[in-house]
Structure formats: C-alpha cells, structure tokens
Amino acid sequence: MNIIQAILLGIIEGLTEFLPVSSTGHMIVVSSWMGIDRLDFTKFFEIVVQMGAILAVVVLYWRKFFDFTRADFYKKIIIGVIPALILGYIFADKIDTLLESPLVVGVMMLVGGIILLFVDGWFKIPQVAEEKDMNIFQALRIGFWQCLAMIPGVSRSAASIIGGMQQKLTRELAAEFSFLLAVPTMAAATGYKLLKAFKDDPQMLTNGHNLAVLAIGNVVAFIVAIIAIKSFIDYLKKHGFKLFGYYRIIVGIIIIALVWKGILR
C-alpha cells in the first residue's frame, strides 16, 4: 500500500464510518478496485485506520467521556458494547472471510438502502431525547443491533441508529449514542487486530513504511470524521435517512453489477 492509497482509504473511513452507508463496505470495494484487497496489510489497515475516527468522536464529545461524575453514562456504554465484544470474538474468523467479499457488500448495501427508505416512517413517536433518560436495557438492545454490522455492507452506524430508534430514541440521540458506542467497539476491534498482528507478524508493526502509512491514514480519517459527524447530525435533524437509502441502493446495484462482470472479485 502506498501513501496515496492510504490517504484515499483514510478519507473513505472518516467520511463513511459514522454515516449509515458502511465504511467497511466502501473500503473493501475500493481496495478491490485498487488491487490491494488480498494483502494482509490492507485488511490490517482497514481496521486500525478506525482509530482516527474514534479520536474524532472523543474530541467532539470530550465532555461526556471525561465527566467522571456520571457513572450511569459509563455503565450504558460498557453494557452496550458487550454483545459486540462477545460475538466479535466468537465469529472473528468468519468475519475475516466475509471481509474479502465485494458481493456480500453489494447485497447488504442494497438491502440496507431499501430499509432506510422506510425507517423514518416506522419510528414516528420517539420518547427519549436525552442520553440521561436512557436505561441500561435500551443500551444493551442497541448493542445487539450493532452486531448486525459484523456483516460487511450493513453499516455499524445504520444498525445502531435504527436500534436506537427502535428503542424510542429520537433520530438525533440515536445517532449520538451510535457515535459514543463506536468508541469502545472500534477500540476493541483495533486493539484485537494490533495484538493479533504483533503475535502473528510482528514485522508488520516494525516496518517503517507501514507505520507511516498507518499514521497518515489515521490523521486523514480523524480530520474527515470530525467534519462528517457535525454535518451528519445537522442533516439528520432536517431530512432523515431517505437520501442515504437511495445512495446505498445505487451503490449496491453498481457493486453487484461489477462483481457479475468480473471487475470486482
């Protein structure tokens, strides 16, 4: 992987991680298009570059993360991340296999897009507008919804936001809690990948070029993610999910067609 490829993937990660369009799906397809999808380092990069996006959430919501007087907030985040930690560990090998399939991404993008066309109409009467009014059982259920994103193309953001709305949260709060829940979820996935790489292929972490590529990708993802998060919340308040649904349907059809033609493999 070269610097230009790292910058491109960093932009994609930062732009799509918190939108309901699947960052992993986009990176899988773009990596396949660039011909680097089969490299072990590419799969490693696609996970570790999430750290830049994680830091963007911490910076934007630092008052919540560092208000140590609010034990209830930390309980909700911890409980919400438990399903992903358990199921992610159990199905780690299967997830790695799915990460190699643009076809899975295309199908899930299409299905998810159709769902987003209707989701605003399904949850019209929210009852919870602030995180302090959530309970731990709602957080746990959202955590299970988030696990659907282990299938590439589903979108962690889409799954957890829809889960939040199903738990009577407003669109804005569902999106915000999705961002907050992303921090321990993605940090755990990144940490696991780093430990695995250190154990299986320590040279991947000591190679100077690899470290430079990772650093650049994460810086780019951090900057772009800050812009994307702010823009997404503002858009969501006014317009809902339909635009993202149409986008996913179009992209899903294109991906499936490219796979069918043998252009993506």
GISUL-V640055 format. One record per helix or strand. SS is the DSSP state (helix for helix, strand for strand). FROM is the first residue (numbers start at 0). LEN is the number of residues. If there is no record, write none. Layout:
ss;from;len
SS;FROM;LEN
SS;FROM;LEN
//
This chain:
ss;from;len
helix;2;14
helix;22;12
helix;39;9
helix;49;11
helix;61;4
helix;70;20
helix;91;7
helix;101;21
strand;127;1
helix;130;3
helix;135;15
helix;155;11
strand;168;1
helix;170;30
helix;202;4
helix;207;32
helix;241;19
//
